[in-house]
Amino acid sequence: METAESNFAKLGLNLPPAPKPLGVYKPCLIDGKYLYLSGHGTVQDDGTLIIGRIGEDMDMDQGKLAARQVGLAMLSTIKANLGSLNRVKRVIKVLGMVNCISTFEKHPFVINGASELFAQVWGEENGIGVRSAVGMGTLPDNIPVEIEAMFELHEGA
């Protein structure tokens, strides 16, 4: 049987270290059957951040890869706090914020980097939830993408 963990293993991707809070907040919170993840950034395998503004320092394809990296950081937080990706039943909602120039209009394309990763991990039915993708004038430390999300957990998980 395919699981989120086995699906992730097939991708051959690495999880970066789970990011530590850079402010006064919790990286994740479990409330009943829901898991809320705070905004995550572009943490790489070595702990450094992908930096840059889309339309200025990088193009939209690089932005999409940065969004996938944010998705990996989120998966890392889930594993660090819940022990397994298998505890997540489905993605409920994603809010993707794109640090871009004012004339950039392809925010959904960029955030697809994370959404496509989640679909690969939890499958199309459970890995795709509702979503907003918006442009921002700036993001912390000049990261290109920040994403927060809400997930439903398996009962009794």
N, C-alpha and C positions, 0 to 999 in steps of 0.2 A: 504494500500500500504506500502511495506517495504521501509524504508529510512535508511540512514546511522545511524542516531540517534537511531532509533528503533532497528536496527541490533546490535549496540553497547550495548544498554540497555539489550538485550537478553543474552549477554555474561557474565553479572554479574561482570564485571571488574571495578576497580576504576581508575580514571585519577589522576596522580600525579600533583602537582602544575606545572604550565607552567614554564620551566626553564628560568632564567634570563641570559643574555649574560655574559660570563666570560672574554670577550675580546672586541675589537672594531669591532663590527658587529651587524647586525639586525638578530633577530631570524627568521623572515620571511619577505618576500617582495612580494607584488602583482604587477604584470606587465601585464596590460590588462586582459586577461582571464587565466593567469598563476600565480600560487602560488609557490614560492620557499622557502623551509625550509633549514636553515643552519644546520650544523652538530649538532645532538642531542645526549646526553649521557643517561646513565642509572639512571635517576632520579626516586626515589621511592616515595611512598605516603607521607612519612615523610620529603621529601626533600633531604635525603641523597642519595649517589651514590652507586650502586653496584660496587665493586672494585675487580680487579683480572685479571690475564692473563690466557687465555685458553691454556690448556696443562701443566700448572704449578700450578695455584691456583684453577682452576675449569675445569670440563670436558665439552665436546661439548654440552651435554644436558643442563647444567647450562648456557652455553653460549647462547643457543637458547632462554632460558627463559629471559636472560639479553637483547637479541635483541627484544623480545616482549615488555619488559619494555621500551626500547627506543621508540618503536612504540607508546606505550601509552603516553610517554612524547611528541611525535610529535602530537598526537591527541589533547593533552591538549593545545599545542601552537595554533593549528588550532581553537579550540573552543574559546580560550582567545582572539584571534585576529579577527576571522570571525564571532563568535557568535554561529555557528552551523556546525557540520560535514556535514550537508546536502548541504552546499554551494559548496562542492567539487564534481565535476563530475566524475573524474577518476584520478588514479595514472598514471603519465607519466614515471618517472624514479626514481630509488632508487640506491644510492651508499652506500653500507655497508662495513664498515671497522672493522676488527676483530683484537684485540690485542692478539697475540698468539705466541707460540714458533715457531722457524723457520721450524720445521718438521711437523707442523699442516697443513693439506690440505683440511679440510672440511668447508671452509669459507661459501659456499652456504648453507650448512645445518644450520649453526648458524644464518645467516641472514633470513632464512625462518621464524624465530620467529616473525619478523616484517612483512614480506610479507604475511604470513598466517593470521595475525591479520588484515591487510588491506583488504585482500580478504573476510574476515568475515564481515567487516564493509561496504565495497562498492560493494561486490559481486565479483565473479570470473572474470567477463568480465571487470569491471571498477576498481577493487581493485588490479589487477596485471598488472604492467607495465614492461618496460625494466629495467634491473638491472645489477649491477656489485657487486661482493662480493670479497673483497681482504683482505689479511693478512698484518698486520703492526707490526713493531718491538715494538712499544709503542703507547699509546694514552693518551690524557690529564688525569691527576690524576689517571692513571693506570686503567681507565675504560675498560671493556672487549669489548665493542662495541660502535661505533659511526656511525650514519646514517644521510645522508642528502637526500632530495627528492624534486621532482618537481611534481606539481599536476595541472590539468586543472579545472577551476572553471565553474560552470553553467553560461550561458549567463545572464547578468543583475543581477547576484547574488551579 
